[in-house]
Amino acid sequence: MKMKNLVGILPKFINLDKFLLLIGYNTSYTLMSNIYDCKEIIINIVKNFPNIKGGGGKNKGNIKT
C-alpha cells in the first residue's frame, strides 16, 4: 500500500519540464513529461512489445503489462 501512495504523490515533486517520469504500481505504469512526447514513446513500446497495451497523449500516457 505504501508504494501505491508514493505513486500518487510523486508527480507533484518532479519538474516535468526537465524530466520524464515513469511511475507504476503492479502492472500499470504512467509516463509523464513536458519535454518528451509520451504518445510517441508508448506507440514504440506497444509496437515492439505486443503483450503491452497502452495509449495516451503528448504529456501523459499509460501502459499495462
C-alpha positions in Angstrom: 0.0 0.0 0.0 2.9 2.4 0.7 4.1 2.0 -2.9 0.7 2.9 -4.3 0.6 6.0 -2.1 4.0 7.1 -3.4 2.9 6.7 -7.0 0.0 9.1 -6.2 2.1 11.9 -4.8 5.5 11.6 -6.6 4.4 13.7 -9.7 3.9 16.7 -7.5 7.6 16.8 -6.7 9.1 16.2 -10.1 9.8 19.0 -12.6 8.2 17.6 -15.7 9.8 20.5 -17.7 13.2 18.7 -17.1 12.4 15.0 -16.7 10.4 12.1 -18.0 8.6 10.4 -15.0 7.8 6.8 -15.2 5.7 5.6 -12.3 3.7 2.5 -11.7 2.1 0.0 -9.4 1.5 -3.7 -10.0 1.0 -4.0 -13.8 0.0 -0.4 -14.7 2.5 2.4 -15.4 2.2 6.1 -16.3 4.7 8.2 -18.3 4.6 12.0 -17.7 6.7 14.7 -19.3 6.5 18.2 -20.8 9.7 17.7 -22.9 9.2 14.2 -24.4 6.2 13.1 -26.4 4.7 10.3 -24.2 2.4 9.3 -27.0 5.3 8.5 -29.4 7.2 6.6 -26.6 4.1 4.5 -25.9 3.5 3.8 -29.6 7.0 2.5 -29.9 6.7 0.4 -26.7 3.5 -1.2 -27.9 4.9 -1.8 -31.4 8.0 -3.6 -30.0 6.3 -5.4 -27.2 2.9 -6.7 -28.4 1.9 -8.1 -25.0 1.9 -4.5 -23.6 -1.1 -2.3 -24.1 -1.2 1.4 -23.8 -2.2 4.9 -25.0 -2.2 8.5 -24.1 -1.4 12.0 -25.2 1.7 14.2 -25.7 2.3 14.9 -22.0 0.9 11.8 -20.3 0.2 8.2 -21.2 -0.4 4.8 -19.6 0.8 1.3 -20.3 -0.3 -2.0 -18.9 1.6 -5.3 -18.9 
